[in-house]
């Protein structure tokens, strides 16, 4: 499945969402999400990959409230925070503030302020490798991915996102681990 370009110029690699839901709805009708989740678990693995059914559960509606992104002016790291949810580690669609344009960050290198941006207006990830395509939300997520790809069993707040790892990353573990360590 091809990644889709969003208005902010980022790619949306969750295109599987478009292919898995129609298949489930065709088989089970316009069922509740729970019924679709239960149905997705019964499908053969070649039809419904493990990371796809997690998209049905969470509908891509979870993300950290602190993101390390590249400053669009100088490319240095800028930590953006969703201020309406600064008391939480993760934001989700049920929080009531999901659609608020309140992402803020300040680049300490070029002294640029970014105030009240929507998620789609945010710059690209700071921890991102062009060759492998692997990226991390922030430094904590980067460290979690390094442990995951090193086959070091570690439980972290980012373990939930292991379900979303791309197949390309999992089939090129050594390359991805090398890229992640280079970013650290």
Backbone torsions as a table, in degrees:
resi	resn	phi	psi	omega
1	UNK	NA	137.6	-177.2
2	UNK	-85.0	147.0	176.0
3	UNK	-74.3	146.1	179.1
4	UNK	-104.3	146.3	178.9
5	UNK	-88.9	131.0	177.8
6	UNK	-95.0	168.7	-178.9
7	UNK	-56.2	-31.2	-179.3
8	UNK	-79.2	0.8	179.4
9	UNK	90.1	-2.1	178.9
10	UNK	-83.4	160.4	176.1
11	UNK	-97.6	145.4	178.1
12	UNK	-109.1	103.9	-176.5
13	UNK	-88.3	17.9	-179.8
14	UNK	-99.8	34.7	-178.4
15	UNK	-66.4	-17.9	178.9
16	UNK	-60.2	-28.8	179.2
17	UNK	-54.0	-39.9	-178.5
18	UNK	-69.3	-29.4	-177.9
19	UNK	-89.7	-30.4	-174.9
20	UNK	-82.2	-39.2	-177.8
21	UNK	-64.9	-45.5	179.1
22	UNK	-59.9	-37.4	178.5
23	UNK	-63.2	-43.0	179.6
24	UNK	-68.5	-41.6	-179.5
25	UNK	-66.6	-35.0	178.2
26	UNK	-63.3	-37.0	-177.9
27	UNK	-81.5	-36.8	-172.3
28	UNK	-117.2	5.5	179.8
29	UNK	73.7	-170.5	179.6
30	UNK	-81.3	71.3	-177.8
31	UNK	-82.9	169.1	175.1
32	UNK	-66.7	158.4	178.5
33	UNK	-55.9	-36.2	-180.0
34	UNK	-63.2	-42.2	178.1
35	UNK	-63.5	-40.1	178.3
36	UNK	-64.2	-38.9	178.4
37	UNK	-63.6	-47.3	-179.8
38	UNK	-62.1	-39.2	179.6
39	UNK	-67.5	-39.0	-177.9
40	UNK	-63.6	-32.3	-179.4
41	UNK	-72.0	-18.5	-179.4
42	UNK	-89.9	-11.3	-178.3
43	UNK	-74.0	149.8	176.7
44	UNK	-60.3	149.2	-175.1
45	UNK	-59.6	-31.3	-179.5
46	UNK	-74.1	-16.2	176.7
47	UNK	-93.9	-43.6	-176.5
48	UNK	-123.4	96.2	-179.4
49	UNK	-68.6	153.3	-177.4
50	UNK	-54.6	-38.5	-177.5
51	UNK	-75.4	-16.3	-179.3
52	UNK	-75.9	-42.3	-176.6
53	UNK	-67.3	-22.2	176.1
54	UNK	-67.7	-28.9	177.0
55	UNK	-66.0	-35.2	178.7
56	UNK	-66.8	-41.6	-179.7
57	UNK	-62.7	-52.7	-170.8
58	UNK	-100.4	-8.1	175.9
59	UNK	48.4	36.9	178.3
60	UNK	58.0	29.7	-174.5
61	UNK	-111.6	46.1	175.1
62	UNK	-147.0	136.2	177.0
63	UNK	-159.5	154.4	177.2
64	UNK	-65.4	155.6	178.7
65	UNK	-91.1	-4.7	173.7
66	UNK	-125.2	122.5	-178.9
67	UNK	-123.3	134.8	173.2
68	UNK	-95.0	112.5	-175.4
69	UNK	-122.2	161.7	-179.6
70	UNK	-86.1	129.0	177.5
71	UNK	-61.0	127.5	-179.6
72	UNK	-67.4	-15.3	-178.6
73	UNK	-94.4	-40.0	-175.5
74	UNK	-126.7	-2.0	178.8
75	UNK	67.6	7.8	174.8
76	UNK	-75.8	166.6	-178.2
77	UNK	-74.2	132.2	174.6
78	UNK	-126.2	127.2	175.9
79	UNK	-89.2	117.7	177.0
80	UNK	-99.0	140.8	179.0
81	UNK	-129.0	141.2	174.9
82	UNK	-87.4	102.6	-169.9
83	UNK	-68.5	-25.5	178.7
84	UNK	-71.6	-12.8	-179.7
85	UNK	-131.4	37.1	-177.0
86	UNK	-69.0	-13.5	178.0
87	UNK	-87.1	0.1	-179.0
88	UNK	-120.9	154.5	176.5
89	UNK	-83.3	-29.4	-177.4
90	UNK	-132.0	149.2	176.6
91	UNK	-109.0	144.0	174.7
92	UNK	-140.5	168.8	-172.7
93	UNK	-65.3	-21.3	-178.3
94	UNK	-87.0	-0.8	-175.7
95	UNK	-73.5	-18.4	-179.0
96	UNK	88.3	-12.7	-179.7
97	UNK	-117.6	9.9	-176.5
98	UNK	-52.9	-43.3	-173.3
99	UNK	-92.5	2.9	178.4
100	UNK	-70.5	139.6	177.5
101	UNK	-90.6	77.3	-176.0
102	UNK	-134.6	36.0	174.1
103	UNK	-85.4	126.0	-178.4
104	UNK	-128.4	146.8	176.3
105	UNK	-159.3	159.8	178.2
106	UNK	-137.9	128.2	176.5
107	UNK	-85.3	119.9	-179.5
108	UNK	-81.5	-11.4	178.5
109	UNK	-79.9	-52.5	-177.5
110	UNK	-108.1	9.0	177.9
111	UNK	52.7	48.5	176.6
112	UNK	-103.0	136.0	176.5
113	UNK	-103.7	139.0	175.9
114	UNK	-123.7	112.4	-171.6
115	UNK	-124.8	137.4	175.7
116	UNK	51.4	51.5	176.9
117	UNK	-91.0	149.6	172.2
118	UNK	-81.3	164.9	179.9
119	UNK	-59.3	-38.6	-179.7
120	UNK	-69.3	-21.4	179.8
121	UNK	-87.4	-8.4	-177.2
122	UNK	-66.5	147.3	177.0
123	UNK	-69.0	178.2	-176.7
124	UNK	-72.8	163.7	179.9
125	UNK	-63.0	142.5	175.5
126	UNK	-74.7	-43.2	179.5
127	UNK	-89.9	90.0	-177.2
128	UNK	-149.3	135.4	178.9
129	UNK	-111.9	123.4	-176.9
130	UNK	-68.5	-35.7	-176.1
131	UNK	-69.6	-49.0	-177.8
132	UNK	-90.6	-22.5	-177.3
133	UNK	83.3	1.1	-178.3
134	UNK	-75.8	145.4	-178.9
135	UNK	-147.4	164.0	177.2
136	UNK	-135.7	146.1	179.4
137	UNK	-63.1	-43.6	-176.5
138	UNK	-159.2	-176.4	-175.6
139	UNK	-62.8	-38.3	177.6
140	UNK	-63.0	-42.5	178.2
141	UNK	-66.0	-39.3	177.4
142	UNK	-59.2	-47.5	179.4
143	UNK	-63.1	-37.9	177.0
144	UNK	-63.4	-44.3	179.9
145	UNK	-63.7	-37.9	177.3
146	UNK	-61.2	-44.8	177.3
147	UNK	-62.9	-43.2	-178.3
148	UNK	-61.9	-48.1	-177.9
149	UNK	-75.0	-16.8	174.7
150	UNK	-85.8	0.4	-176.0
151	UNK	60.3	32.2	175.1
152	UNK	-96.4	114.7	-178.5
153	UNK	-68.5	115.0	177.8
154	UNK	-142.9	136.4	178.3
155	UNK	-101.4	125.7	178.3
156	UNK	-140.6	175.7	178.0
157	UNK	-66.4	-16.0	-179.8
158	UNK	-94.2	2.2	178.8
159	UNK	-59.4	-32.0	178.0
160	UNK	-54.7	-39.0	-176.4
161	UNK	-75.0	-8.1	176.1
162	UNK	-59.1	-28.0	177.7
163	UNK	-65.7	-20.8	-176.1
164	UNK	-97.4	0.9	-177.5
165	UNK	-61.4	135.6	-178.4
166	UNK	-70.3	149.1	178.4
167	UNK	-60.9	-39.1	179.7
168	UNK	-59.8	-36.0	179.4
169	UNK	-69.5	-41.5	-176.8
170	UNK	-70.7	-29.9	179.2
171	UNK	-83.1	-15.6	178.2
172	UNK	-119.9	49.8	-173.9
173	UNK	-56.4	-42.9	-176.8
174	UNK	-65.7	-43.4	178.3
175	UNK	-63.3	-44.0	-179.1
176	UNK	-65.4	-42.2	178.9
177	UNK	-61.6	-42.4	178.3
178	UNK	-61.2	-44.2	179.4
179	UNK	-65.0	-40.9	180.0
180	UNK	-64.3	-43.2	179.8
181	UNK	-65.7	-32.8	177.7
182	UNK	-67.2	-34.7	-179.9
183	UNK	-74.7	-27.1	-174.4
184	UNK	-69.2	NA	NA
